[in-house]
Amino acid sequence: MKSCSLSITLTAAVGVLSLCQAVHAQTLATGDTRTVNQPTYPAVCTTLTAQFTSSQRSSPPTSDDTTRIQNALTSCENTGKSVVLAVSGSNNAFYSNQLNVVGEALVINSGVTLYGNNSYSSKSELIDITGTNSALMGPGAVDGRGDIITGTPRLVQASNANNLIVYNVTLQQAAHPNLYVEGGNGFTAWSVTIRTPATRHNADGIDIDSLTNATVNNSSIEAGDDGIAVKTNSAAASNITVENTKLYGTHGLSIGSQTFDGVTNVLFNNDYVYGVDLNGNASTDANAINIKTDPSCGGPVNKVLYKNICITQAKHLIVMNTAYGSCSGTPGTPVFTNIVVNGAKSINSVSGAYTEIHGVSSSNLINAYLANISLDVTKQSSDQYAAVALDNSNITPSGTGVTTSSFTLSGSVPTCSF
């Protein structure tokens, strides 16, 4: 391992000098370019009242609410107004097959749950959202009954939806990803609660795929795979903010594994990562800060900032991995540049915990900056091919092709209250 600093002498090797100069040229991510405020509820287009109860969850009615909900949604399509699902006396539940939201809001009132009926299990998702100014809002819940049904439908899928809002709603018991958003410009998830256990395989919390300008704020995510995953299955992903959000039992605050179209300008700010879910189930892959890809689906990841991240009961504390494992997509070289962690603290890490910074080759070094880092376990694992600048960090990467240097970045180790 080579080390360098701002005071490097002129007699140093030219290659090392060039590396030191490059590693100090970080550009901090700023995330979503929009000004994002707490959403408000749209005007009401129509209101539907419940005719079933939550007590029927284990054995839903065969004659359900699909037709009347879809007819209401279709009649309000592209108005920007809402279809409201409301209680009626003791009736507090709707049961449905797949629903399509196009340019309107589906609002689930307090005390109401929209359940996926048995028939939706063969579909690709329960709620499909497209169009402009579409929304899914609570404060009620959407329950995928993933603990009961067969099949692997997503709970909510949005495709090429512009100015999409998901607000103040609970998404629970997804069979596969809870909220998958692919394509479009402008996505806000605010005060979203996700409750799918850590034991549910491939049940991501929120996937942000191939879109620009997205914000996740003030949310709580319990999920069986990535808590947040930024990826590029059909186009580049850029200008993304994830802040003031807590993850429970997930695979972490993730970028990847598909990055072949390029991920740029991602900000994770003031987030908490718990390695167990709310019932104490351990994550099946307890990552915290997690950038992952592979030459089978890799590409450029540039200008990423993890700022003030609090971590507990995790195993893979900071991971930047260009050899994650075979993944579907377009082959490409994983190139990580301007990756900054400014403020990270871990406590109660599980046995075998470590940090890994694993570049793909000597010609494509990971370009990373670690500032104000205080981890309770400082072990490094499989570090290679990286140029890492350090400031007030209690971890020091070391391995084949790894160089370290010093730099200065304002900030401090976060004060975490778990």
N, C-alpha and C positions, 0 to 999 in steps of 0.2 A: 504494500500500500504506500502510495506517495502522499505527502501532505504539503500544502502551500498556504500562504497567507498574503494579505495585501502588502506586506513588507518584503516580498520575495526579491532576491538579489538579481542583478543583471547577469550573473554567471550561471543562473539556473538554466536547465535545458529548455530549448525553445518550445518543445511540445508541452512541457509542464507549464511554462509561462502562458502559452496560449490557452490552456485549459483553465488556469486560474482566472484569466481575464474574462473568459466566457462564463464561468460559473457565478461571477458577481453581477451579471447583467440581467437579473431577474425582473420580470414584469408581473405585478400582482393582479390576479383575477378580480373582476368587479361584478361578475354575474349578470343577472337580468338587466337589460338596458331600459326597461320600462319603470315608471313609478307605480309601485303596486301598493294598494291600500286594501284594508279589510273589505270584502265584498258586501253588497247589500242585496236584499231579495227583490226580484223583479215583480212587476204587476201580475196579478192572477188572471190566467186565461180561463181555467175551469178547475173545479174541485170535485174529487171523487171520495166517497166515504167507504170505509172498510165494511166487509161483510163476513170476514173470517176472524179467527183468533190465533194468537201465538201458540196456544195449547195444541194446535193441529200440526205443529212443525214436524213431528216425527212421522206423521201420516197425513200428508196434505190432501186437500180436496182434488178430485179428478176434474171437476168443472171449476176453473180458476178465473183469475182476473185479467188474463192476458189480453183478450179482445177489447174489453172496455178501457183498459189503460192505454193500449196502442191506439185505439180510435180517438181518445182524448189527445194523445200526443200528436197524432197526425193532423187533427183539426187545429192545433196550435203551432204547427210547424213553421219555423222561420219568423215567428213573431217576437222572439225574445221574452215572451211572457211564460208563465209557469202553469204546469199541471200539478195540483196539490193533492197528495194522498193524506186523508184525515181520518181520525177515529170516529166511530159511530157507536155511542154507548159503550158496551163491553167489547165490541169488535175493534181490534187493533192491528189486524194483519191483512196483507195482500199477498197472494201467491200467483206467480207468473212464469211463463216461458220467456224466451228472448224478447227484449223490447228495443225499439229504435228511437233515439232522441236526435232530432235534426233542427238546430236553431231555436230551441226552446229550453226551458228548465223543467226538470223533474224535481219537485220539492216533497220531501217526506216529513210530515209534521212530527212534532214531539209525541212520543209514545207509540209511534207507528213503525212497523217493520215490514219491508218488502222482501219476501222470501223467494228464492229460486225454487220453482216446483220441480218434481222429478223429471219432467219432460225436457227441461233445459240442459240436462247433463250431457246430451249429445251435441249441443250447439258449441260454437266457439266462445261465446260469452253470454252473460245474462243481460247486461245493458250495453248496447252499442251506440256510441256517440259520434256524430259527424256534424258538419256544417259550421256556421259562424255564430258566436254568442250563445252557444249551448251551455247548459249547467246541470249539475247534480248537487242538490242541497238537502240538508237535514233541517232540524236536529235529530230526526229519526235515523233508522238503520237500514242497510241492505245486507241480507244474510244469504250467503251462497250455499249453506247447508253442506259444506265440503266435508264435514264429519260423517255424512250420511250417504250422499249420492255417489254413484260411480261416474267415471269420466273425468276430464280435466279442463272444463271450461274456465275461462277467465271470468272474474266477477264483473269488472267494468273495463271496456275497451273503447278508447277514443282514437279515431283515425283521421288525420288531416283536418282536425278541428281547430279553427282559429278563435282566439279569445275565449278559451274554455275555462270555466270556473267549477271547481269542486270544493264545496264550502260546508263546514259545520255538520258533517255527516259521518256516521259510523259505517265502516265496511268490515264485515266479519265473516269468519268461517268460509273463506274462499277455497275452492278446490285447487286453483292454480294462482297466477298473479291476481292481486286484489284490484289494482288500478294500473292499467297499461296505456300509456299515451304515446302514439307514434305519429310523427309528421305534424305540420301546422306551425303557426306562429302565435305565441301567447297562450300560456297555460298557468293557471293559479290554483294551487291546492292550499287552502287556509283552514286551520282548525279541523283537519281531517283526522279521525280516529280509526285506526286499523287494528283489528283483533282477530288474528289468525295465528294459531300456536306455532312455536318454534319447530315442532315435530312434523309440520305439514310440508312435504317435499315440493320444491319449486314454487312455493307460494310467496312470491316477492311482494313487498309492500307497494312501492310506487316505482314504475319503470318509466323513464323519460328517454324516449327513443327518437332520434332523427328529427328533432325540432329545435326551434330557436326561441329564446325569451320564455323562460319558465321560472316560477317561484313556488317553493314549498315552504310554508311558514306556520309556526305555532301548531305543529301536528305531533301525533303520538302513534308510533308504528310498532306493532307486534306482528311479526311475520316469520315464515319458515324458510326464507331465503334472503336475498338482498333486501335490506330495509329501503334503501334508495339505490337504483341502478341507472346510470347514464350510459347510453349505448347508441350505436349507429347501424341499424339493420337496413335502412333504405336511403339515408342521407346524413349529412353532417349534423352534429348537435353542438349548440353554442349558446352562450349567455344564459347561464342557469345558476340560480341561487337556492340553497337549501339552508334554512336558518331557524333557530329557536325550536328545534325538533328533537324528540327523543325516540330512540330505537330500542326495542326489547327482543332479545333472543334471535336477532337477525344475522345476516352475513355482512352487515356493515354499511357504511357510507361508501358506495362503490361506483367506480367507473369501469365499464367493460361488462362482459368480455369482448363484445363486438365493438371495435373502434376503427374499422377500416375506412370509413368515410371522414373520420377526423372529429375529435372532441376538443372544443376550445372555450376558454373563459368560463370556468365553473368555480363557484364560491360556496364552500360549506362553512357556516358561521354560527358559533354558539350552539353547537349540537351535543347531545349526550348519547353514548352508546353503552347499553347494558348487554352483557353476554348471555343473560338468561331472560326468558319471557316472564310474564307477570304471574305465572303459576310455578315458577322456579325451574322450568325445563331449559336445559342448556342448549344454546345454539349448536346446530350440527356443523357449523364452520364459523367459529367465533372470531370474525374479523371486526376491526374497528375502522381505521382509515385503510381503504382498499382500492388500489388501481390494478387491474388485472386484464391481461390479454395474451395473445399468442400469435406466432407467425401465420397460423391458419385463418385468423380473422383480425389481425392487428393493423394498426395505422397510427397516425400522429395523435398524441394527447398533449396539448399545450396550454399553458397558463391556467393552472389549477391552484386554488388556495384553500387549505383547511385551516381555519382560524378558530382558536379557543374551543377545542374538542375535548370533552370529558369522557373517560373510558373506565368501565369497571367490569370485572369478571370476564374479560376477553382473553383470547390466546394469541391472535395475530394482530399485534398492536398497530403497527404501521407497515403496510405491504405495498410495494411497487414491483409488480411481477410481470415480466414479458414472456414468461414460459408457463402460463397458467394451466394450459392443457388444451387439447384439440377442441375447437369450437367452430360452429357453422358460420359461413360468410365468405368474403373475398380475401384471399391470402394477401398479406402485406407485412412490412417490417414495423414492429412496434417501436415508436420513437417518443419518449417522454421528455418534454422540455418545460422549463419554468414551473416545476412542481414544488410548491411551497407549503410547508407546515409551520405555522406561526402560532404556537400555543397549543400544547397537547399534554394532558396529564392522565395517567392511569393508576388505578389502585385495585387491589384484590385480583390481580391477574391470575389465570388458572395455571396449573402445572404445565411446564414446557413452553410458556409464552415467549415470544420473540418478535423482533422486527426484521423485515427482509426487503432489501433494495437490490433487485436482480435485473440487470440490463441484458440486452440481447447479444451485444458484441462490442468489441473495442472500437468499431467505427460508428456505433450508435449508442453512446453512453446515456444513461439516465442522468438528466440535469436537475438536481434536487437541492432544496434549501431547508434546513431544519433549524428553527429558532424557538427558544423558550419551551423546550421539551423536558418534561419530568416524568419518566416512566418508572414504575416500581420494579419492572424487570428490564434489564438493559442488554439481554442476550441478543446477538445478531445471528442470522441464519441465511446461508446461501447468497451472501452479498457478492455481486460481481458487476463489472463494467458500469461504473457510475462515477460521476463527479458531484460530490456533495459538499455544500458549504454549511458551516455550523456556527451557531450563535446561541450561547446559553443553553446548550443541549447536553443531557447526560447520557446520550447514546452516540457512538462513533462507528459508522459502517466500516467494514474492513473485509478485503477479499481480492481476488484476481481482478485486476483492471480498475480497482477502486481508488480514487484520490479524494482527499478531504482538504478543505481550506476554511478560513475564517471570514466571516462577514458580519455586518451589523444590521439589524432590523428592529424597529420600534415594536414594543409589545411586552408581554409578560406571560409567565405560566398561569393558566387560568385558575381561578378559584372555583372549585367544583363542589356542589352540594347534592350528593346522591340520595 
